[in-house]
Amino acid sequence: MILTVNIGNTHITIAGYEHDTLQFSGRLHSSPAATVDEYAIRLVNLLSLHGASPAQIEGGILGSVVPC
């Protein structure tokens, strides 16, 4: 599965693709105060909600409009 992540000012949109087919998509709230661990928990929970697991991820695509 290829995981796509688009980081915006208010939301993070995440989607999983398998062989060019969308398997799921979801959104998380962006929070500057959230820690790396909090985002990891949110991501694992989002994957689980859609029947996917971190072990299925083979690659990723990241897009962001937020300055680093």
All heavy atoms as TSV, in Angstrom:
chain	resi	resn	atom	element	x	y	z
A	1	MET	N	N	0.836	-1.161	0.000
A	1	MET	CA	C	0.000	0.000	0.000
A	1	MET	C	C	0.895	1.244	0.000
A	1	MET	O	O	1.908	1.293	0.675
A	1	MET	CB	C	-0.904	0.009	1.236
A	1	MET	CG	C	-1.721	1.257	1.367
A	1	MET	SD	S	-2.676	1.418	2.898
A	1	MET	CE	C	-3.368	-0.181	3.093
A	2	ILE	N	N	0.481	2.243	-0.771
A	2	ILE	CA	C	1.139	3.541	-0.779
A	2	ILE	C	C	0.285	4.472	0.075
A	2	ILE	O	O	-0.917	4.608	-0.148
A	2	ILE	CB	C	1.280	4.104	-2.207
A	2	ILE	CG1	C	2.082	3.152	-3.087
A	2	ILE	CG2	C	1.912	5.495	-2.175
A	2	ILE	CD1	C	3.506	2.910	-2.626
A	3	LEU	N	N	0.904	5.107	1.059
A	3	LEU	CA	C	0.208	6.028	1.936
A	3	LEU	C	C	0.492	7.449	1.466
A	3	LEU	O	O	1.647	7.837	1.300
A	3	LEU	CB	C	0.697	5.847	3.378
A	3	LEU	CG	C	-0.103	6.576	4.444
A	3	LEU	CD1	C	-1.472	5.915	4.602
A	3	LEU	CD2	C	0.639	6.561	5.760
A	4	THR	N	N	-0.575	8.215	1.223
A	4	THR	CA	C	-0.414	9.609	0.839
A	4	THR	C	C	-0.830	10.487	2.010
A	4	THR	O	O	-1.823	10.212	2.676
A	4	THR	CB	C	-1.251	9.967	-0.403
A	4	THR	OG1	O	-2.635	9.785	-0.112
A	4	THR	CG2	C	-0.851	9.107	-1.588
A	5	VAL	N	N	-0.055	11.536	2.262
A	5	VAL	CA	C	-0.316	12.437	3.376
A	5	VAL	C	C	-0.210	13.869	2.858
A	5	VAL	O	O	0.818	14.255	2.306
A	5	VAL	CB	C	0.705	12.216	4.517
A	5	VAL	CG1	C	0.413	13.146	5.681
A	5	VAL	CG2	C	0.703	10.764	4.976
A	6	ASN	N	N	-1.276	14.633	3.013
A	6	ASN	CA	C	-1.283	16.043	2.622
A	6	ASN	C	C	-1.492	16.869	3.889
A	6	ASN	O	O	-2.562	16.822	4.498
A	6	ASN	CB	C	-2.376	16.326	1.601
A	6	ASN	CG	C	-2.354	17.767	1.146
A	6	ASN	OD1	O	-1.326	18.432	1.197
A	6	ASN	ND2	N	-3.496	18.261	0.705
A	7	ILE	N	N	-0.476	17.619	4.284
A	7	ILE	CA	C	-0.531	18.395	5.516
A	7	ILE	C	C	-0.978	19.814	5.190
A	7	ILE	O	O	-0.291	20.534	4.470
A	7	ILE	CB	C	0.843	18.422	6.211
A	7	ILE	CG1	C	1.312	16.999	6.480
A	7	ILE	CG2	C	0.770	19.227	7.500
A	7	ILE	CD1	C	2.760	16.902	6.913
A	8	GLY	N	N	-2.130	20.186	5.715
A	8	GLY	CA	C	-2.652	21.534	5.527
A	8	GLY	C	C	-2.594	22.309	6.827
A	8	GLY	O	O	-2.144	21.801	7.860
A	9	ASN	N	N	-3.066	23.532	6.789
A	9	ASN	CA	C	-3.035	24.375	7.980
A	9	ASN	C	C	-3.989	23.906	9.068
A	9	ASN	O	O	-3.718	24.089	10.251
A	9	ASN	CB	C	-3.362	25.822	7.611
A	9	ASN	CG	C	-2.230	26.467	6.842
A	9	ASN	OD1	O	-1.075	26.327	7.197
A	9	ASN	ND2	N	-2.563	27.153	5.763
A	10	THR	N	N	-5.118	23.311	8.693
A	10	THR	CA	C	-6.102	22.890	9.693
A	10	THR	C	C	-6.333	21.387	9.730
A	10	THR	O	O	-6.798	20.869	10.744
A	10	THR	CB	C	-7.455	23.583	9.461
A	10	THR	OG1	O	-7.935	23.262	8.160
A	10	THR	CG2	C	-7.329	25.089	9.622
A	11	HIS	N	N	-6.041	20.681	8.630
A	11	HIS	CA	C	-6.271	19.234	8.584
A	11	HIS	C	C	-5.131	18.516	7.859
A	11	HIS	O	O	-4.436	19.099	7.037
A	11	HIS	CB	C	-7.588	18.914	7.864
A	11	HIS	CG	C	-8.785	19.286	8.663
A	11	HIS	ND1	N	-9.377	20.521	8.571
A	11	HIS	CD2	C	-9.476	18.601	9.597
A	11	HIS	CE1	C	-10.398	20.569	9.404
A	11	HIS	NE2	N	-10.475	19.413	10.043
A	12	ILE	N	N	-4.997	17.249	8.174
A	12	ILE	CA	C	-4.069	16.349	7.494
A	12	ILE	C	C	-4.935	15.304	6.803
A	12	ILE	O	O	-5.699	14.589	7.465
A	12	ILE	CB	C	-3.103	15.682	8.486
A	12	ILE	CG1	C	-2.306	16.740	9.248
A	12	ILE	CG2	C	-2.184	14.701	7.753
A	12	ILE	CD1	C	-1.518	16.188	10.422
A	13	THR	N	N	-4.840	15.231	5.484
A	13	THR	CA	C	-5.605	14.251	4.725
A	13	THR	C	C	-4.700	13.065	4.420
A	13	THR	O	O	-3.594	13.233	3.912
A	13	THR	CB	C	-6.137	14.864	3.418
A	13	THR	OG1	O	-6.886	16.033	3.730
A	13	THR	CG2	C	-7.019	13.889	2.670
A	14	ILE	N	N	-5.196	11.870	4.740
A	14	ILE	CA	C	-4.415	10.645	4.576
A	14	ILE	C	C	-5.227	9.665	3.729
A	14	ILE	O	O	-6.433	9.514	3.936
A	14	ILE	CB	C	-4.089	10.027	5.946
A	14	ILE	CG1	C	-3.266	11.012	6.761
A	14	ILE	CG2	C	-3.370	8.691	5.791
A	14	ILE	CD1	C	-3.065	10.619	8.199
A	15	ALA	N	N	-4.568	9.024	2.778
A	15	ALA	CA	C	-5.236	8.036	1.938
A	15	ALA	C	C	-4.297	6.865	1.680
A	15	ALA	O	O	-3.080	7.023	1.683
A	15	ALA	CB	C	-5.681	8.652	0.625
A	16	GLY	N	N	-4.877	5.703	1.461
A	16	GLY	CA	C	-4.113	4.512	1.124
A	16	GLY	C	C	-4.512	3.998	-0.246
A	16	GLY	O	O	-5.705	3.894	-0.551
A	17	TYR	N	N	-3.515	3.719	-1.079
A	17	TYR	CA	C	-3.744	3.215	-2.437
A	17	TYR	C	C	-3.081	1.857	-2.607
A	17	TYR	O	O	-1.950	1.652	-2.197
A	17	TYR	CB	C	-3.171	4.172	-3.480
A	17	TYR	CG	C	-3.947	5.455	-3.606
A	17	TYR	CD1	C	-3.672	6.532	-2.784
A	17	TYR	CD2	C	-4.953	5.578	-4.558
A	17	TYR	CE1	C	-4.382	7.717	-2.893
A	17	TYR	CE2	C	-5.673	6.755	-4.678
A	17	TYR	CZ	C	-5.382	7.817	-3.845
A	17	TYR	OH	O	-6.088	8.979	-3.955
A	18	GLU	N	N	-3.789	0.958	-3.234
A	18	GLU	CA	C	-3.266	-0.369	-3.568
A	18	GLU	C	C	-3.466	-0.563	-5.060
A	18	GLU	O	O	-4.616	-0.565	-5.534
A	18	GLU	CB	C	-4.025	-1.436	-2.776
A	18	GLU	CG	C	-3.398	-2.800	-2.812
A	18	GLU	CD	C	-2.162	-2.909	-1.936
A	18	GLU	OE1	O	-2.207	-2.465	-0.780
A	18	GLU	OE2	O	-1.152	-3.452	-2.433
A	19	HIS	N	N	-2.371	-0.686	-5.816
A	19	HIS	CA	C	-2.448	-0.872	-7.273
A	19	HIS	C	C	-3.306	0.215	-7.918
A	19	HIS	O	O	-4.229	-0.076	-8.676
A	19	HIS	CB	C	-2.981	-2.256	-7.620
A	19	HIS	CG	C	-2.199	-3.369	-7.020
A	19	HIS	ND1	N	-0.912	-3.678	-7.400
A	19	HIS	CD2	C	-2.497	-4.245	-6.020
A	19	HIS	CE1	C	-0.462	-4.681	-6.689
A	19	HIS	NE2	N	-1.408	-5.046	-5.834
A	20	ASP	N	N	-3.036	1.473	-7.614
A	20	ASP	CA	C	-3.730	2.631	-8.188
A	20	ASP	C	C	-5.213	2.721	-7.810
A	20	ASP	O	O	-5.960	3.478	-8.426
A	20	ASP	CB	C	-3.598	2.667	-9.713
A	20	ASP	CG	C	-2.167	2.852	-10.162
A	20	ASP	OD1	O	-1.387	3.473	-9.414
A	20	ASP	OD2	O	-1.823	2.383	-11.260
A	21	THR	N	N	-5.644	1.948	-6.832
A	21	THR	CA	C	-7.030	1.976	-6.382
A	21	THR	C	C	-7.092	2.519	-4.966
A	21	THR	O	O	-6.388	2.021	-4.075
A	21	THR	CB	C	-7.647	0.560	-6.415
A	21	THR	OG1	O	-7.539	0.037	-7.737
A	21	THR	CG2	C	-9.100	0.590	-5.989
A	22	LEU	N	N	-7.926	3.523	-4.766
A	22	LEU	CA	C	-8.098	4.099	-3.436
A	22	LEU	C	C	-8.727	3.072	-2.508
A	22	LEU	O	O	-9.802	2.542	-2.794
A	22	LEU	CB	C	-8.986	5.348	-3.517
A	22	LEU	CG	C	-9.318	6.022	-2.194
A	22	LEU	CD1	C	-8.072	6.590	-1.538
A	22	LEU	CD2	C	-10.367	7.101	-2.402
A	23	GLN	N	N	-8.054	2.766	-1.398
A	23	GLN	CA	C	-8.565	1.826	-0.417
A	23	GLN	C	C	-9.293	2.531	0.721
A	23	GLN	O	O	-10.265	2.015	1.260
A	23	GLN	CB	C	-7.421	0.976	0.159
A	23	GLN	CG	C	-6.715	0.133	-0.867
A	23	GLN	CD	C	-7.632	-0.888	-1.506
A	23	GLN	OE1	O	-8.324	-1.627	-0.808
A	23	GLN	NE2	N	-7.667	-0.909	-2.822
A	24	PHE	N	N	-8.792	3.692	1.110
A	24	PHE	CA	C	-9.440	4.477	2.152
A	24	PHE	C	C	-8.904	5.901	2.121
A	24	PHE	O	O	-7.862	6.173	1.543
A	24	PHE	CB	C	-9.201	3.869	3.545
A	24	PHE	CG	C	-7.797	4.031	4.041
A	24	PHE	CD1	C	-7.416	5.160	4.757
A	24	PHE	CD2	C	-6.840	3.068	3.789
A	24	PHE	CE1	C	-6.113	5.310	5.209
A	24	PHE	CE2	C	-5.550	3.206	4.245
A	24	PHE	CZ	C	-5.175	4.340	4.954
A	25	SER	N	N	-9.628	6.792	2.750
A	25	SER	CA	C	-9.134	8.143	2.982
A	25	SER	C	C	-9.739	8.655	4.283
A	25	SER	O	O	-10.825	8.236	4.682
A	25	SER	CB	C	-9.461	9.088	1.820
A	25	SER	OG	O	-10.850	9.313	1.752
A	26	GLY	N	N	-9.004	9.528	4.935
A	26	GLY	CA	C	-9.476	10.091	6.187
A	26	GLY	C	C	-8.766	11.391	6.478
A	26	GLY	O	O	-7.797	11.752	5.803
A	27	ARG	N	N	-9.260	12.094	7.481
A	27	ARG	CA	C	-8.681	13.384	7.838
A	27	ARG	C	C	-8.419	13.433	9.334
A	27	ARG	O	O	-9.219	12.925	10.124
A	27	ARG	CB	C	-9.635	14.515	7.456
A	27	ARG	CG	C	-9.747	14.683	5.971
A	27	ARG	CD	C	-10.855	15.612	5.536
A	27	ARG	NE	N	-11.161	16.698	6.446
A	27	ARG	CZ	C	-11.304	17.955	6.084
A	27	ARG	NH1	N	-11.151	18.286	4.815
A	27	ARG	NH2	N	-11.618	18.889	6.942
A	28	LEU	N	N	-7.302	14.060	9.681
A	28	LEU	CA	C	-6.945	14.309	11.071
A	28	LEU	C	C	-6.824	15.815	11.261
A	28	LEU	O	O	-6.439	16.532	10.341
A	28	LEU	CB	C	-5.605	13.649	11.420
A	28	LEU	CG	C	-5.495	12.141	11.233
A	28	LEU	CD1	C	-4.072	11.690	11.509
A	28	LEU	CD2	C	-6.474	11.428	12.137
A	29	HIS	N	N	-7.108	16.279	12.455
A	29	HIS	CA	C	-6.965	17.698	12.771
A	29	HIS	C	C	-5.494	18.029	12.962
A	29	HIS	O	O	-4.771	17.310	13.646
A	29	HIS	CB	C	-7.754	18.020	14.045
A	29	HIS	CG	C	-7.637	19.434	14.485
A	29	HIS	ND1	N	-8.270	20.464	13.835
A	29	HIS	CD2	C	-6.947	19.993	15.506
A	29	HIS	CE1	C	-7.979	21.598	14.448
A	29	HIS	NE2	N	-7.167	21.352	15.458
A	30	SER	N	N	-5.025	19.109	12.342
A	30	SER	CA	C	-3.648	19.567	12.541
A	30	SER	C	C	-3.569	20.342	13.851
A	30	SER	O	O	-4.417	21.182	14.127
A	30	SER	CB	C	-3.211	20.513	11.417
A	30	SER	OG	O	-3.217	19.865	10.186
A	31	SER	N	N	-2.542	20.053	14.634
A	31	SER	CA	C	-2.352	20.774	15.887
A	31	SER	C	C	-0.869	20.988	16.133
A	31	SER	O	O	-0.121	20.025	16.298
A	31	SER	CB	C	-2.952	19.991	17.053
A	31	SER	OG	O	-2.617	20.594	18.279
A	32	PRO	N	N	-0.424	22.239	16.175
A	32	PRO	CA	C	0.983	22.509	16.444
A	32	PRO	C	C	1.432	21.997	17.815
A	32	PRO	O	O	2.603	21.738	18.023
A	32	PRO	CB	C	1.089	24.032	16.380
A	32	PRO	CG	C	-0.125	24.495	15.664
A	32	PRO	CD	C	-1.177	23.467	15.911
A	33	ALA	N	N	0.483	21.832	18.731
A	33	ALA	CA	C	0.821	21.377	20.074
A	33	ALA	C	C	0.928	19.849	20.186
A	33	ALA	O	O	1.434	19.337	21.185
A	33	ALA	CB	C	-0.217	21.884	21.069
A	34	ALA	N	N	0.466	19.120	19.172
A	34	ALA	CA	C	0.500	17.655	19.221
A	34	ALA	C	C	1.932	17.147	19.091
A	34	ALA	O	O	2.740	17.707	18.351
A	34	ALA	CB	C	-0.366	17.067	18.118
A	35	THR	N	N	2.231	16.081	19.812
A	35	THR	CA	C	3.564	15.494	19.763
A	35	THR	C	C	3.645	14.438	18.659
A	35	THR	O	O	2.621	14.004	18.119
A	35	THR	CB	C	3.915	14.826	21.101
A	35	THR	OG1	O	3.044	13.701	21.299
A	35	THR	CG2	C	3.774	15.798	22.262
A	36	VAL	N	N	4.853	14.019	18.365
A	36	VAL	CA	C	5.064	12.956	17.372
A	36	VAL	C	C	4.325	11.689	17.795
A	36	VAL	O	O	3.692	11.023	16.967
A	36	VAL	CB	C	6.577	12.678	17.197
A	36	VAL	CG1	C	6.801	11.468	16.326
A	36	VAL	CG2	C	7.276	13.889	16.620
A	37	ASP	N	N	4.377	11.370	19.076
A	37	ASP	CA	C	3.684	10.170	19.569
A	37	ASP	C	C	2.170	10.283	19.388
A	37	ASP	O	O	1.504	9.302	19.035
A	37	ASP	CB	C	4.011	9.931	21.044
A	37	ASP	CG	C	5.465	9.553	21.256
A	37	ASP	OD1	O	6.073	8.965	20.340
A	37	ASP	OD2	O	5.992	9.842	22.347
A	38	GLU	N	N	1.619	11.463	19.611
A	38	GLU	CA	C	0.176	11.652	19.429
A	38	GLU	C	C	-0.219	11.451	17.970
A	38	GLU	O	O	-1.236	10.807	17.671
A	38	GLU	CB	C	-0.248	13.039	19.905
A	38	GLU	CG	C	-0.189	13.188	21.418
A	38	GLU	CD	C	-0.386	14.611	21.882
A	38	GLU	OE1	O	0.215	15.533	21.277
A	38	GLU	OE2	O	-1.140	14.789	22.859
A	39	TYR	N	N	0.590	11.975	17.054
A	39	TYR	CA	C	0.304	11.764	15.634
A	39	TYR	C	C	0.449	10.297	15.247
A	39	TYR	O	O	-0.318	9.774	14.435
A	39	TYR	CB	C	1.190	12.638	14.747
A	39	TYR	CG	C	0.679	14.042	14.614
A	39	TYR	CD1	C	1.410	15.117	15.086
A	39	TYR	CD2	C	-0.546	14.304	14.006
A	39	TYR	CE1	C	0.936	16.418	14.965
A	39	TYR	CE2	C	-1.030	15.600	13.886
A	39	TYR	CZ	C	-0.278	16.649	14.372
A	39	TYR	OH	O	-0.762	17.926	14.240
A	40	ALA	N	N	1.410	9.600	15.820
A	40	ALA	CA	C	1.581	8.164	15.541
A	40	ALA	C	C	0.348	7.385	15.985
A	40	ALA	O	O	-0.139	6.517	15.256
A	40	ALA	CB	C	2.832	7.638	16.229
A	41	ILE	N	N	-0.154	7.701	17.160
A	41	ILE	CA	C	-1.358	7.021	17.667
A	41	ILE	C	C	-2.549	7.317	16.765
A	41	ILE	O	O	-3.320	6.412	16.414
A	41	ILE	CB	C	-1.638	7.449	19.119
A	41	ILE	CG1	C	-0.567	6.871	20.046
A	41	ILE	CG2	C	-3.036	7.012	19.571
A	41	ILE	CD1	C	-0.559	7.466	21.444
A	42	ARG	N	N	-2.703	8.567	16.368
A	42	ARG	CA	C	-3.812	8.937	15.480
A	42	ARG	C	C	-3.725	8.206	14.149
A	42	ARG	O	O	-4.735	7.719	13.617
A	42	ARG	CB	C	-3.811	10.441	15.225
A	42	ARG	CG	C	-4.151	11.275	16.432
A	42	ARG	CD	C	-4.069	12.746	16.082
A	42	ARG	NE	N	-4.152	13.582	17.255
A	42	ARG	CZ	C	-4.065	14.890	17.219
A	42	ARG	NH1	N	-3.883	15.513	16.071
A	42	ARG	NH2	N	-4.147	15.590	18.329
A	43	LEU	N	N	-2.515	8.111	13.597
A	43	LEU	CA	C	-2.338	7.439	12.311
A	43	LEU	C	C	-2.638	5.950	12.423
A	43	LEU	O	O	-3.354	5.390	11.586
A	43	LEU	CB	C	-0.919	7.652	11.781
A	43	LEU	CG	C	-0.591	6.969	10.459
A	43	LEU	CD1	C	-1.549	7.394	9.358
A	43	LEU	CD2	C	0.844	7.250	10.066
A	44	VAL	N	N	-2.131	5.298	13.454
A	44	VAL	CA	C	-2.398	3.866	13.641
A	44	VAL	C	C	-3.895	3.629	13.835
A	44	VAL	O	O	-4.459	2.678	13.280
A	44	VAL	CB	C	-1.576	3.303	14.820
A	44	VAL	CG1	C	-2.041	1.911	15.191
A	44	VAL	CG2	C	-0.096	3.288	14.464
A	45	ASN	N	N	-4.556	4.498	14.586
A	45	ASN	CA	C	-6.001	4.362	14.784
A	45	ASN	C	C	-6.770	4.565	13.489
A	45	ASN	O	O	-7.740	3.856	13.220
A	45	ASN	CB	C	-6.493	5.336	15.853
A	45	ASN	CG	C	-6.132	4.907	17.247
A	45	ASN	OD1	O	-5.872	3.741	17.504
A	45	ASN	ND2	N	-6.096	5.856	18.166
A	46	LEU	N	N	-6.347	5.526	12.660
A	46	LEU	CA	C	-7.006	5.751	11.377
A	46	LEU	C	C	-6.846	4.535	10.471
A	46	LEU	O	O	-7.811	4.085	9.835
A	46	LEU	CB	C	-6.442	6.998	10.695
A	46	LEU	CG	C	-7.072	7.355	9.351
A	46	LEU	CD1	C	-8.526	7.779	9.535
A	46	LEU	CD2	C	-6.281	8.449	8.672
A	47	LEU	N	N	-5.640	3.989	10.414
A	47	LEU	CA	C	-5.418	2.776	9.621
A	47	LEU	C	C	-6.308	1.639	10.111
A	47	LEU	O	O	-6.963	0.959	9.318
A	47	LEU	CB	C	-3.945	2.358	9.690
A	47	LEU	CG	C	-2.939	3.260	8.980
A	47	LEU	CD1	C	-1.523	2.846	9.326
A	47	LEU	CD2	C	-3.156	3.245	7.483
A	48	SER	N	N	-6.347	1.425	11.415
A	48	SER	CA	C	-7.154	0.362	12.005
A	48	SER	C	C	-8.637	0.555	11.695
A	48	SER	O	O	-9.351	-0.410	11.401
A	48	SER	CB	C	-6.932	0.324	13.516
A	48	SER	OG	O	-7.734	-0.645	14.117
A	49	LEU	N	N	-9.103	1.785	11.758
A	49	LEU	CA	C	-10.500	2.096	11.458
A	49	LEU	C	C	-10.887	1.617	10.062
A	49	LEU	O	O	-12.008	1.181	9.833
A	49	LEU	CB	C	-10.719	3.605	11.579
A	49	LEU	CG	C	-12.097	4.145	11.231
A	49	LEU	CD1	C	-13.116	3.682	12.270
A	49	LEU	CD2	C	-12.062	5.659	11.164
A	50	HIS	N	N	-9.934	1.660	9.138
A	50	HIS	CA	C	-10.197	1.277	7.751
A	50	HIS	C	C	-9.666	-0.120	7.408
A	50	HIS	O	O	-9.534	-0.464	6.229
A	50	HIS	CB	C	-9.605	2.327	6.809
A	50	HIS	CG	C	-10.295	3.650	6.925
A	50	HIS	ND1	N	-11.546	3.886	6.411
A	50	HIS	CD2	C	-9.921	4.804	7.521
A	50	HIS	CE1	C	-11.904	5.123	6.675
A	50	HIS	NE2	N	-10.930	5.703	7.355
A	51	GLY	N	N	-9.321	-0.900	8.418
A	51	GLY	CA	C	-8.892	-2.284	8.191
A	51	GLY	C	C	-7.496	-2.421	7.625
A	51	GLY	O	O	-7.186	-3.422	6.989
A	52	ALA	N	N	-6.651	-1.430	7.824
A	52	ALA	CA	C	-5.268	-1.474	7.329
A	52	ALA	C	C	-4.316	-1.488	8.517
A	52	ALA	O	O	-4.705	-1.194	9.642
A	52	ALA	CB	C	-4.982	-0.267	6.442
A	53	SER	N	N	-3.066	-1.859	8.248
A	53	SER	CA	C	-2.065	-1.876	9.310
A	53	SER	C	C	-0.781	-1.223	8.806
A	53	SER	O	O	-0.533	-1.178	7.596
A	53	SER	CB	C	-1.766	-3.309	9.763
A	53	SER	OG	O	-1.002	-3.979	8.795
A	54	PRO	N	N	0.040	-0.723	9.721
A	54	PRO	CA	C	1.314	-0.125	9.303
A	54	PRO	C	C	2.192	-1.080	8.504
A	54	PRO	O	O	2.950	-0.647	7.635
A	54	PRO	CB	C	1.977	0.262	10.627
A	54	PRO	CG	C	0.841	0.450	11.576
A	54	PRO	CD	C	-0.179	-0.574	11.152
A	55	ALA	N	N	2.080	-2.374	8.754
A	55	ALA	CA	C	2.899	-3.365	8.042
A	55	ALA	C	C	2.574	-3.424	6.545
A	55	ALA	O	O	3.401	-3.877	5.760
A	55	ALA	CB	C	2.700	-4.740	8.670
A	56	GLN	N	N	1.409	-2.960	6.159
A	56	GLN	CA	C	1.005	-2.985	4.749
A	56	GLN	C	C	1.608	-1.831	3.947
A	56	GLN	O	O	1.586	-1.855	2.727
A	56	GLN	CB	C	-0.518	-2.910	4.635
A	56	GLN	CG	C	-1.238	-4.137	5.146
A	56	GLN	CD	C	-2.737	-3.926	5.101
A	56	GLN	OE1	O	-3.297	-3.297	5.988
A	56	GLN	NE2	N	-3.361	-4.439	4.055
A	57	ILE	N	N	2.141	-0.825	4.603
A	57	ILE	CA	C	2.648	0.357	3.918
A	57	ILE	C	C	4.007	0.056	3.293
A	57	ILE	O	O	4.940	-0.336	3.978
A	57	ILE	CB	C	2.755	1.549	4.891
A	57	ILE	CG1	C	1.375	1.880	5.459
A	57	ILE	CG2	C	3.362	2.768	4.183
A	57	ILE	CD1	C	1.401	2.885	6.580
A	58	GLU	N	N	4.084	0.233	1.969
A	58	GLU	CA	C	5.322	-0.021	1.228
A	58	GLU	C	C	6.032	1.258	0.817
A	58	GLU	O	O	7.199	1.236	0.450
A	58	GLU	CB	C	5.003	-0.841	-0.025
A	58	GLU	CG	C	4.395	-2.188	0.289
A	58	GLU	CD	C	3.914	-2.894	-0.972
A	58	GLU	OE1	O	3.565	-2.204	-1.958
A	58	GLU	OE2	O	3.882	-4.124	-0.954
A	59	GLY	N	N	5.307	2.371	0.847
A	59	GLY	CA	C	5.886	3.652	0.443
A	59	GLY	C	C	4.926	4.762	0.773
A	59	GLY	O	O	3.815	4.532	1.244
A	60	GLY	N	N	5.375	5.984	0.522
A	60	GLY	CA	C	4.521	7.105	0.851
A	60	GLY	C	C	4.791	8.309	-0.026
A	60	GLY	O	O	5.832	8.430	-0.656
A	61	ILE	N	N	3.796	9.186	-0.053
A	61	ILE	CA	C	3.895	10.460	-0.759
A	61	ILE	C	C	3.447	11.528	0.220
A	61	ILE	O	O	2.387	11.413	0.837
A	61	ILE	CB	C	2.999	10.470	-2.015
A	61	ILE	CG1	C	3.412	9.367	-2.976
A	61	ILE	CG2	C	3.031	11.838	-2.686
A	61	ILE	CD1	C	2.459	9.154	-4.126
A	62	LEU	N	N	4.258	12.572	0.377
A	62	LEU	CA	C	3.981	13.627	1.336
A	62	LEU	C	C	3.863	14.966	0.619
A	62	LEU	O	O	4.701	15.310	-0.212
A	62	LEU	CB	C	5.103	13.702	2.377
A	62	LEU	CG	C	5.043	14.819	3.400
A	62	LEU	CD1	C	3.818	14.644	4.309
A	62	LEU	CD2	C	6.317	14.843	4.216
A	63	GLY	N	N	2.800	15.706	0.934
A	63	GLY	CA	C	2.633	17.048	0.427
A	63	GLY	C	C	2.320	17.964	1.592
A	63	GLY	O	O	1.662	17.571	2.544
A	64	SER	N	N	2.805	19.204	1.538
A	64	SER	CA	C	2.572	20.123	2.638
A	64	SER	C	C	2.555	21.566	2.149
A	64	SER	O	O	3.379	21.965	1.337
A	64	SER	CB	C	3.661	19.973	3.706
A	64	SER	OG	O	3.491	20.914	4.735
A	65	VAL	N	N	1.622	22.345	2.679
A	65	VAL	CA	C	1.610	23.776	2.426
A	65	VAL	C	C	2.113	24.532	3.663
A	65	VAL	O	O	2.200	25.740	3.656
A	65	VAL	CB	C	0.190	24.288	2.056
A	65	VAL	CG1	C	-0.283	23.650	0.783
A	65	VAL	CG2	C	-0.793	24.045	3.187
A	66	VAL	N	N	2.411	23.784	4.703
A	66	VAL	CA	C	2.833	24.364	5.976
A	66	VAL	C	C	4.348	24.507	5.979
A	66	VAL	O	O	5.061	23.532	5.752
A	66	VAL	CB	C	2.359	23.485	7.149
A	66	VAL	CG1	C	2.788	24.094	8.470
A	66	VAL	CG2	C	0.851	23.296	7.098
A	67	PRO	N	N	4.875	25.698	6.247
A	67	PRO	CA	C	6.341	25.851	6.305
A	67	PRO	C	C	6.943	25.054	7.454
A	67	PRO	O	O	6.351	24.961	8.520
A	67	PRO	CB	C	6.553	27.346	6.506
A	67	PRO	CG	C	5.219	27.923	6.826
A	67	PRO	CD	C	4.164	26.929	6.521
A	68	CYS	N	N	8.107	24.483	7.211
A	68	CYS	CA	C	8.775	23.681	8.241
A	68	CYS	C	C	9.658	24.533	9.128
A	68	CYS	O	O	10.196	25.480	8.767
A	68	CYS	CB	C	9.640	22.608	7.604
A	68	CYS	SG	S	8.655	21.446	6.672
